[in-house]
Amino acid sequence: MATILAGGFGEGYAPAALIAGHDAAATVANLKAHDTMYRLSFAAYIVEALCDVAIAVIFYVLLKPAGRVLALITVFLGLLSTATYAACEIFYFGLPQLLLRGSPYLGTFSPAQLATLTLLSLKLFNYGAGLFLLFYGTGWILRGWLMIRSGYLPKLLGLLMIVGGVGFVLSTTLQVLAPQYDTPYLPFVFAPGGVLLGLWLLVRGVNVAEWDARATAAAGRRI
């Protein structure tokens, strides 16, 4: 739940509120007027990134009995998506901070040029982050499939996570191959499954007897 809340604020609400379309001057004015929100959105992303690393490890342990190799692949996909998104955050927070600070070596740029560069940096963040949703979505498609075949988690949850993962993959695919059909709403397809999965694990958890049986059988096959 923490990753959904932090991600919703740091990746969704705050950037949408701060970036004023193609208006560079208005965007810079928003960043200066709402500096606390801007900084908190970056801090929220750090929380989300730490949660995503933990999720990658937790779901590896949880789903390993259903398919060790696929579960391991989801770990690499999860870490890869987190690392690439973290690199894109440089364009959201790092470069704009340097441009907004007005350091002496930037004196050759006019305020309008600095504002344009700031908006360009934020646009690069949005574009780059969108490209790497493919890794995140593929990881959840595989996790959803493992949930379906596990026997110790509801198949419906697995199906919802597959649908959510497909939403991320489609977002990247359309951005690259058919940008005229791209929409910012595709990633939100993940929300129902993500919320329900989190609630299920908090309230019900897995079928422990079935998990133990699958884990024992998987260990026996490796001996």
C-alpha angles and dihedrals in degrees: 000000000000092000091051093050095043092044093046091055101035098040103025120024102031099046091046090051095045104040108074101203109256095339106112096183093050091047092053090046089053093049091051096043093047100035093142092054090047093053094042090053090057091046089050090054090054089054090049092049092052090048091050091054090051091047091052091055096040094051091047089058092041097049101032093098089057093053123339098197095047091045089053091050089055089057092056092045091049094049092044092052091047093049095047092047089049089054090052090053087072086073092047099049113000105054096035089053090056092047095046093047091066098220116194094251088063092059092107089068121080120228089255091053092048090050091051092050090049092053091045090054091051091048090052088053092053093046096045094044090051093052093057096050084092091076093047093048094047090052091055093046088057092045090050091052091050090050091053093051095038100082091210098076128053113269089222090063090052091050092050091050090051090052090049092049091049088054090059093045092048090050091058094040093053092045090057104032105025110016091166088070097042117122131185091223099071095086089057089069084080094062101081094050093041093052094044092047092051092049092046093052091047096047106028109009122190129321095265096196092052092044091052091048093050092045092050092048092048091049090050092054091055094052 
